[in-house]
């Protein structure tokens, strides 16, 4: 039986790396970089939340 969700991990991984580079690249201090790391982990949740609030209006 084939699992068709195999590619979603790769897409999330590329998105994580891209977000990490973006947030770390724009960090001015070490702690802003740490916050950027956590933002890179949780960015899909923020994206879905904002999408639902936009669609709910």
PDB file with SEQRES, HELIX, SHEET and CRYST1 records, atoms N, CA, C and O in Angstrom:
SEQRES   1 A   57  UNK UNK UNK UNK UNK UNK UNK UNK UNK UNK UNK UNK UNK          
SEQRES   2 A   57  UNK UNK UNK UNK UNK UNK UNK UNK UNK UNK UNK UNK UNK          
SEQRES   3 A   57  UNK UNK UNK UNK UNK UNK UNK UNK UNK UNK UNK UNK UNK          
SEQRES   4 A   57  UNK UNK UNK UNK UNK UNK UNK UNK UNK UNK UNK UNK UNK          
SEQRES   5 A   57  UNK UNK UNK UNK UNK                                          
HELIX    1 AA1 UNK A    6  UNK A   25  1                                  20    
HELIX    2 AA2 UNK A   30  UNK A   56  1                                  27    
CRYST1    1.000    1.000    1.000  90.00  90.00  90.00 P 1           1          
ATOM      1  N   UNK A   1       0.832  -1.169   0.000  1.00  0.00           N  
ATOM      2  CA  UNK A   1       0.000   0.000   0.000  1.00  0.00           C  
ATOM      3  C   UNK A   1       0.885   1.243   0.000  1.00  0.00           C  
ATOM      4  O   UNK A   1       1.776   1.376   0.839  1.00  0.00           O  
ATOM      5  N   UNK A   2       0.644   2.131  -0.923  1.00  0.00           N  
ATOM      6  CA  UNK A   2       1.466   3.330  -1.104  1.00  0.00           C  
ATOM      7  C   UNK A   2       0.958   4.467  -0.229  1.00  0.00           C  
ATOM      8  O   UNK A   2      -0.243   4.734  -0.181  1.00  0.00           O  
ATOM      9  N   UNK A   3       1.870   5.131   0.456  1.00  0.00           N  
ATOM     10  CA  UNK A   3       1.533   6.309   1.238  1.00  0.00           C  
ATOM     11  C   UNK A   3       1.738   7.530   0.350  1.00  0.00           C  
ATOM     12  O   UNK A   3       2.865   7.828  -0.044  1.00  0.00           O  
ATOM     13  N   UNK A   4       0.669   8.231   0.037  1.00  0.00           N  
ATOM     14  CA  UNK A   4       0.752   9.355  -0.891  1.00  0.00           C  
ATOM     15  C   UNK A   4       1.158  10.661  -0.218  1.00  0.00           C  
ATOM     16  O   UNK A   4       1.246  11.687  -0.891  1.00  0.00           O  
ATOM     17  N   UNK A   5       1.405  10.654   1.081  1.00  0.00           N  
ATOM     18  CA  UNK A   5       1.816  11.857   1.794  1.00  0.00           C  
ATOM     19  C   UNK A   5       3.336  11.959   1.905  1.00  0.00           C  
ATOM     20  O   UNK A   5       3.838  12.792   2.660  1.00  0.00           O  
ATOM     21  N   UNK A   6       4.070  11.139   1.176  1.00  0.00           N  
ATOM     22  CA  UNK A   6       5.530  11.154   1.275  1.00  0.00           C  
ATOM     23  C   UNK A   6       6.133  12.491   0.865  1.00  0.00           C  
ATOM     24  O   UNK A   6       7.100  12.938   1.482  1.00  0.00           O  
ATOM     25  N   UNK A   7       5.592  13.135  -0.152  1.00  0.00           N  
ATOM     26  CA  UNK A   7       6.156  14.381  -0.653  1.00  0.00           C  
ATOM     27  C   UNK A   7       5.903  15.568   0.245  1.00  0.00           C  
ATOM     28  O   UNK A   7       6.604  16.573   0.132  1.00  0.00           O  
ATOM     29  N   UNK A   8       4.916  15.492   1.142  1.00  0.00           N  
ATOM     30  CA  UNK A   8       4.605  16.642   1.975  1.00  0.00           C  
ATOM     31  C   UNK A   8       5.735  16.933   2.969  1.00  0.00           C  
ATOM     32  O   UNK A   8       5.944  18.090   3.333  1.00  0.00           O  
ATOM     33  N   UNK A   9       6.451  15.924   3.403  1.00  0.00           N  
ATOM     34  CA  UNK A   9       7.581  16.147   4.303  1.00  0.00           C  
ATOM     35  C   UNK A   9       8.698  16.908   3.617  1.00  0.00           C  
ATOM     36  O   UNK A   9       9.342  17.765   4.223  1.00  0.00           O  
ATOM     37  N   UNK A  10       8.926  16.596   2.353  1.00  0.00           N  
ATOM     38  CA  UNK A  10       9.959  17.304   1.604  1.00  0.00           C  
ATOM     39  C   UNK A  10       9.566  18.762   1.369  1.00  0.00           C  
ATOM     40  O   UNK A  10      10.408  19.657   1.448  1.00  0.00           O  
ATOM     41  N   UNK A  11       8.299  18.995   1.083  1.00  0.00           N  
ATOM     42  CA  UNK A  11       7.828  20.364   0.862  1.00  0.00           C  
ATOM     43  C   UNK A  11       7.920  21.163   2.160  1.00  0.00           C  
ATOM     44  O   UNK A  11       8.349  22.317   2.154  1.00  0.00           O  
ATOM     45  N   UNK A  12       7.514  20.547   3.273  1.00  0.00           N  
ATOM     46  CA  UNK A  12       7.639  21.227   4.569  1.00  0.00           C  
ATOM     47  C   UNK A  12       9.106  21.504   4.890  1.00  0.00           C  
ATOM     48  O   UNK A  12       9.439  22.571   5.405  1.00  0.00           O  
ATOM     49  N   UNK A  13       9.986  20.539   4.585  1.00  0.00           N  
ATOM     50  CA  UNK A  13      11.410  20.726   4.847  1.00  0.00           C  
ATOM     51  C   UNK A  13      12.004  21.876   4.057  1.00  0.00           C  
ATOM     52  O   UNK A  13      12.791  22.659   4.588  1.00  0.00           O  
ATOM     53  N   UNK A  14      11.632  21.980   2.791  1.00  0.00           N  
ATOM     54  CA  UNK A  14      12.113  23.105   1.975  1.00  0.00           C  
ATOM     55  C   UNK A  14      11.554  24.431   2.477  1.00  0.00           C  
ATOM     56  O   UNK A  14      12.255  25.443   2.499  1.00  0.00           O  
ATOM     57  N   UNK A  15      10.283  24.416   2.880  1.00  0.00           N  
ATOM     58  CA  UNK A  15       9.696  25.631   3.437  1.00  0.00           C  
ATOM     59  C   UNK A  15      10.362  26.021   4.741  1.00  0.00           C  
ATOM     60  O   UNK A  15      10.581  27.205   4.999  1.00  0.00           O  
ATOM     61  N   UNK A  16      10.690  25.030   5.570  1.00  0.00           N  
ATOM     62  CA  UNK A  16      11.377  25.302   6.833  1.00  0.00           C  
ATOM     63  C   UNK A  16      12.749  25.922   6.581  1.00  0.00           C  
ATOM     64  O   UNK A  16      13.122  26.903   7.225  1.00  0.00           O  
ATOM     65  N   UNK A  17      13.491  25.351   5.650  1.00  0.00           N  
ATOM     66  CA  UNK A  17      14.834  25.874   5.350  1.00  0.00           C  
ATOM     67  C   UNK A  17      14.736  27.295   4.802  1.00  0.00           C  
ATOM     68  O   UNK A  17      15.509  28.172   5.190  1.00  0.00           O  
ATOM     69  N   UNK A  18      13.792  27.515   3.908  1.00  0.00           N  
ATOM     70  CA  UNK A  18      13.622  28.857   3.350  1.00  0.00           C  
ATOM     71  C   UNK A  18      13.232  29.868   4.413  1.00  0.00           C  
ATOM     72  O   UNK A  18      13.777  30.972   4.450  1.00  0.00           O  
ATOM     73  N   UNK A  19      12.285  29.500   5.285  1.00  0.00           N  
ATOM     74  CA  UNK A  19      11.876  30.404   6.358  1.00  0.00           C  
ATOM     75  C   UNK A  19      13.012  30.635   7.335  1.00  0.00           C  
ATOM     76  O   UNK A  19      13.193  31.749   7.825  1.00  0.00           O  
ATOM     77  N   UNK A  20      13.779  29.592   7.624  1.00  0.00           N  
ATOM     78  CA  UNK A  20      14.911  29.730   8.543  1.00  0.00           C  
ATOM     79  C   UNK A  20      15.949  30.698   7.986  1.00  0.00           C  
ATOM     80  O   UNK A  20      16.445  31.562   8.708  1.00  0.00           O  
ATOM     81  N   UNK A  21      16.272  30.557   6.724  1.00  0.00           N  
ATOM     82  CA  UNK A  21      17.234  31.472   6.093  1.00  0.00           C  
ATOM     83  C   UNK A  21      16.704  32.900   6.118  1.00  0.00           C  
ATOM     84  O   UNK A  21      17.449  33.841   6.389  1.00  0.00           O  
ATOM     85  N   UNK A  22      15.423  33.055   5.835  1.00  0.00           N  
ATOM     86  CA  UNK A  22      14.835  34.399   5.830  1.00  0.00           C  
ATOM     87  C   UNK A  22      14.884  35.033   7.213  1.00  0.00           C  
ATOM     88  O   UNK A  22      15.377  36.150   7.373  1.00  0.00           O  
ATOM     89  N   UNK A  23      14.365  34.307   8.226  1.00  0.00           N  
ATOM     90  CA  UNK A  23      14.286  34.885   9.568  1.00  0.00           C  
ATOM     91  C   UNK A  23      15.661  35.086  10.184  1.00  0.00           C  
ATOM     92  O   UNK A  23      15.889  36.104  10.838  1.00  0.00           O  
ATOM     93  N   UNK A  24      16.579  34.153   9.998  1.00  0.00           N  
ATOM     94  CA  UNK A  24      17.930  34.312  10.553  1.00  0.00           C  
ATOM     95  C   UNK A  24      18.670  35.422   9.812  1.00  0.00           C  
ATOM     96  O   UNK A  24      19.428  36.182  10.415  1.00  0.00           O  
ATOM     97  N   UNK A  25      18.449  35.510   8.513  1.00  0.00           N  
ATOM     98  CA  UNK A  25      19.111  36.556   7.733  1.00  0.00           C  
ATOM     99  C   UNK A  25      18.687  37.959   8.109  1.00  0.00           C  
ATOM    100  O   UNK A  25      19.461  38.903   7.954  1.00  0.00           O  
ATOM    101  N   UNK A  26      17.460  38.111   8.603  1.00  0.00           N  
ATOM    102  CA  UNK A  26      16.961  39.429   8.986  1.00  0.00           C  
ATOM    103  C   UNK A  26      17.104  39.706  10.478  1.00  0.00           C  
ATOM    104  O   UNK A  26      16.688  40.764  10.951  1.00  0.00           O  
ATOM    105  N   UNK A  27      17.680  38.780  11.216  1.00  0.00           N  
ATOM    106  CA  UNK A  27      17.844  38.955  12.662  1.00  0.00           C  
ATOM    107  C   UNK A  27      18.970  39.933  12.944  1.00  0.00           C  
ATOM    108  O   UNK A  27      20.037  39.871  12.333  1.00  0.00           O  
ATOM    109  N   UNK A  28      18.717  40.830  13.873  1.00  0.00           N  
ATOM    110  CA  UNK A  28      19.738  41.815  14.239  1.00  0.00           C  
ATOM    111  C   UNK A  28      20.476  41.428  15.511  1.00  0.00           C  
ATOM    112  O   UNK A  28      21.583  41.909  15.755  1.00  0.00           O  
ATOM    113  N   UNK A  29      19.874  40.561  16.328  1.00  0.00           N  
ATOM    114  CA  UNK A  29      20.524  40.101  17.552  1.00  0.00           C  
ATOM    115  C   UNK A  29      20.388  38.580  17.629  1.00  0.00           C  
ATOM    116  O   UNK A  29      19.668  37.962  16.845  1.00  0.00           O  
ATOM    117  N   UNK A  30      21.091  38.000  18.587  1.00  0.00           N  
ATOM    118  CA  UNK A  30      21.027  36.556  18.774  1.00  0.00           C  
ATOM    119  C   UNK A  30      19.613  36.109  19.136  1.00  0.00           C  
ATOM    120  O   UNK A  30      19.114  35.125  18.590  1.00  0.00           O  
ATOM    121  N   UNK A  31      18.966  36.831  20.057  1.00  0.00           N  
ATOM    122  CA  UNK A  31      17.640  36.406  20.528  1.00  0.00           C  
ATOM    123  C   UNK A  31      16.579  36.575  19.456  1.00  0.00           C  
ATOM    124  O   UNK A  31      15.621  35.803  19.418  1.00  0.00           O  
ATOM    125  N   UNK A  32      16.720  37.550  18.597  1.00  0.00           N  
ATOM    126  CA  UNK A  32      15.808  37.670  17.458  1.00  0.00           C  
ATOM    127  C   UNK A  32      16.012  36.481  16.522  1.00  0.00           C  
ATOM    128  O   UNK A  32      15.056  35.997  15.917  1.00  0.00           O  
ATOM    129  N   UNK A  33      17.240  36.015  16.404  1.00  0.00           N  
ATOM    130  CA  UNK A  33      17.513  34.814  15.618  1.00  0.00           C  
ATOM    131  C   UNK A  33      16.878  33.574  16.222  1.00  0.00           C  
ATOM    132  O   UNK A  33      16.381  32.713  15.495  1.00  0.00           O  
ATOM    133  N   UNK A  34      16.889  33.472  17.566  1.00  0.00           N  
ATOM    134  CA  UNK A  34      16.236  32.343  18.234  1.00  0.00           C  
ATOM    135  C   UNK A  34      14.736  32.387  17.994  1.00  0.00           C  
ATOM    136  O   UNK A  34      14.123  31.359  17.707  1.00  0.00           O  
ATOM    137  N   UNK A  35      14.147  33.551  18.106  1.00  0.00           N  
ATOM    138  CA  UNK A  35      12.716  33.700  17.812  1.00  0.00           C  
ATOM    139  C   UNK A  35      12.438  33.350  16.356  1.00  0.00           C  
ATOM    140  O   UNK A  35      11.420  32.730  16.049  1.00  0.00           O  
ATOM    141  N   UNK A  36      13.335  33.743  15.461  1.00  0.00           N  
ATOM    142  CA  UNK A  36      13.196  33.398  14.050  1.00  0.00           C  
ATOM    143  C   UNK A  36      13.234  31.903  13.807  1.00  0.00           C  
ATOM    144  O   UNK A  36      12.534  31.397  12.930  1.00  0.00           O  
ATOM    145  N   UNK A  37      14.047  31.188  14.580  1.00  0.00           N  
ATOM    146  CA  UNK A  37      14.090  29.733  14.468  1.00  0.00           C  
ATOM    147  C   UNK A  37      12.730  29.128  14.798  1.00  0.00           C  
ATOM    148  O   UNK A  37      12.243  28.254  14.081  1.00  0.00           O  
ATOM    149  N   UNK A  38      12.116  29.598  15.892  1.00  0.00           N  
ATOM    150  CA  UNK A  38      10.804  29.075  16.263  1.00  0.00           C  
ATOM    151  C   UNK A  38       9.725  29.499  15.271  1.00  0.00           C  
ATOM    152  O   UNK A  38       8.789  28.743  15.011  1.00  0.00           O  
ATOM    153  N   UNK A  39       9.850  30.689  14.725  1.00  0.00           N  
ATOM    154  CA  UNK A  39       8.908  31.110  13.688  1.00  0.00           C  
ATOM    155  C   UNK A  39       9.016  30.205  12.467  1.00  0.00           C  
ATOM    156  O   UNK A  39       8.009  29.878  11.839  1.00  0.00           O  
ATOM    157  N   UNK A  40      10.234  29.802  12.134  1.00  0.00           N  
ATOM    158  CA  UNK A  40      10.430  28.923  10.977  1.00  0.00           C  
ATOM    159  C   UNK A  40       9.800  27.557  11.210  1.00  0.00           C  
ATOM    160  O   UNK A  40       9.330  26.926  10.263  1.00  0.00           O  
ATOM    161  N   UNK A  41       9.781  27.093  12.453  1.00  0.00           N  
ATOM    162  CA  UNK A  41       9.161  25.805  12.757  1.00  0.00           C  
ATOM    163  C   UNK A  41       7.644  25.899  12.620  1.00  0.00           C  
ATOM    164  O   UNK A  41       7.013  25.005  12.057  1.00  0.00           O  
ATOM    165  N   UNK A  42       7.060  26.981  13.134  1.00  0.00           N  
ATOM    166  CA  UNK A  42       5.607  27.080  13.230  1.00  0.00           C  
ATOM    167  C   UNK A  42       4.960  27.902  12.122  1.00  0.00           C  
ATOM    168  O   UNK A  42       3.770  28.200  12.221  1.00  0.00           O  
ATOM    169  N   UNK A  43       5.685  28.285  11.072  1.00  0.00           N  
ATOM    170  CA  UNK A  43       5.103  29.145  10.042  1.00  0.00           C  
ATOM    171  C   UNK A  43       3.886  28.539   9.345  1.00  0.00           C  
ATOM    172  O   UNK A  43       2.991  29.300   8.979  1.00  0.00           O  
ATOM    173  N   UNK A  44       3.786  27.211   9.132  1.00  0.00           N  
ATOM    174  CA  UNK A  44       2.561  26.711   8.482  1.00  0.00           C  
ATOM    175  C   UNK A  44       1.308  26.966   9.321  1.00  0.00           C  
ATOM    176  O   UNK A  44       0.243  27.245   8.769  1.00  0.00           O  
ATOM    177  N   UNK A  45       1.422  26.875  10.630  1.00  0.00           N  
ATOM    178  CA  UNK A  45       0.274  27.152  11.494  1.00  0.00           C  
ATOM    179  C   UNK A  45      -0.179  28.595  11.386  1.00  0.00           C  
ATOM    180  O   UNK A  45      -1.377  28.873  11.330  1.00  0.00           O  
ATOM    181  N   UNK A  46       0.786  29.524  11.356  1.00  0.00           N  
ATOM    182  CA  UNK A  46       0.442  30.929  11.189  1.00  0.00           C  
ATOM    183  C   UNK A  46      -0.204  31.174   9.825  1.00  0.00           C  
ATOM    184  O   UNK A  46      -1.154  31.948   9.710  1.00  0.00           O  
ATOM    185  N   UNK A  47       0.308  30.522   8.818  1.00  0.00           N  
ATOM    186  CA  UNK A  47      -0.228  30.681   7.463  1.00  0.00           C  
ATOM    187  C   UNK A  47      -1.677  30.208   7.390  1.00  0.00           C  
ATOM    188  O   UNK A  47      -2.528  30.911   6.844  1.00  0.00           O  
ATOM    189  N   UNK A  48      -1.966  29.042   7.927  1.00  0.00           N  
ATOM    190  CA  UNK A  48      -3.330  28.510   7.894  1.00  0.00           C  
ATOM    191  C   UNK A  48      -4.264  29.384   8.724  1.00  0.00           C  
ATOM    192  O   UNK A  48      -5.399  29.629   8.314  1.00  0.00           O  
ATOM    193  N   UNK A  49      -3.812  29.857   9.879  1.00  0.00           N  
ATOM    194  CA  UNK A  49      -4.631  30.730  10.709  1.00  0.00           C  
ATOM    195  C   UNK A  49      -5.000  32.008   9.957  1.00  0.00           C  
ATOM    196  O   UNK A  49      -6.164  32.408   9.932  1.00  0.00           O  
ATOM    197  N   UNK A  50      -4.013  32.636   9.353  1.00  0.00           N  
ATOM    198  CA  UNK A  50      -4.271  33.877   8.610  1.00  0.00           C  
ATOM    199  C   UNK A  50      -5.172  33.629   7.399  1.00  0.00           C  
ATOM    200  O   UNK A  50      -6.004  34.470   7.060  1.00  0.00           O  
ATOM    201  N   UNK A  51      -5.009  32.490   6.757  1.00  0.00           N  
ATOM    202  CA  UNK A  51      -5.872  32.147   5.619  1.00  0.00           C  
ATOM    203  C   UNK A  51      -7.319  31.989   6.069  1.00  0.00           C  
ATOM    204  O   UNK A  51      -8.230  32.490   5.409  1.00  0.00           O  
ATOM    205  N   UNK A  52      -7.541  31.297   7.187  1.00  0.00           N  
ATOM    206  CA  UNK A  52      -8.900  31.123   7.683  1.00  0.00           C  
ATOM    207  C   UNK A  52      -9.523  32.431   8.135  1.00  0.00           C  
ATOM    208  O   UNK A  52     -10.715  32.652   7.921  1.00  0.00           O  
ATOM    209  N   UNK A  53      -8.732  33.309   8.763  1.00  0.00           N  
ATOM    210  CA  UNK A  53      -9.290  34.606   9.149  1.00  0.00           C  
ATOM    211  C   UNK A  53      -9.608  35.445   7.914  1.00  0.00           C  
ATOM    212  O   UNK A  53     -10.589  36.188   7.908  1.00  0.00           O  
ATOM    213  N   UNK A  54      -8.797  35.333   6.882  1.00  0.00           N  
ATOM    214  CA  UNK A  54      -9.076  36.077   5.645  1.00  0.00           C  
ATOM    215  C   UNK A  54     -10.339  35.539   4.964  1.00  0.00           C  
ATOM    216  O   UNK A  54     -11.169  36.314   4.488  1.00  0.00           O  
ATOM    217  N   UNK A  55     -10.479  34.219   4.921  1.00  0.00           N  
ATOM    218  CA  UNK A  55     -11.647  33.627   4.274  1.00  0.00           C  
ATOM    219  C   UNK A  55     -12.919  33.813   5.099  1.00  0.00           C  
ATOM    220  O   UNK A  55     -14.019  33.788   4.545  1.00  0.00           O  
ATOM    221  N   UNK A  56     -12.790  33.997   6.393  1.00  0.00           N  
ATOM    222  CA  UNK A  56     -13.951  34.175   7.256  1.00  0.00           C  
ATOM    223  C   UNK A  56     -14.542  35.568   7.205  1.00  0.00           C  
ATOM    224  O   UNK A  56     -15.660  35.778   7.677  1.00  0.00           O  
ATOM    225  N   UNK A  57     -13.822  36.525   6.644  1.00  0.00           N  
ATOM    226  CA  UNK A  57     -14.316  37.910   6.585  1.00  0.00           C  
ATOM    227  C   UNK A  57     -15.319  38.103   5.487  1.00  0.00           C  
ATOM    228  O   UNK A  57     -15.830  39.209   5.305  1.00  0.00           O  
TER     229      UNK A  57                                                      
END                                                                             
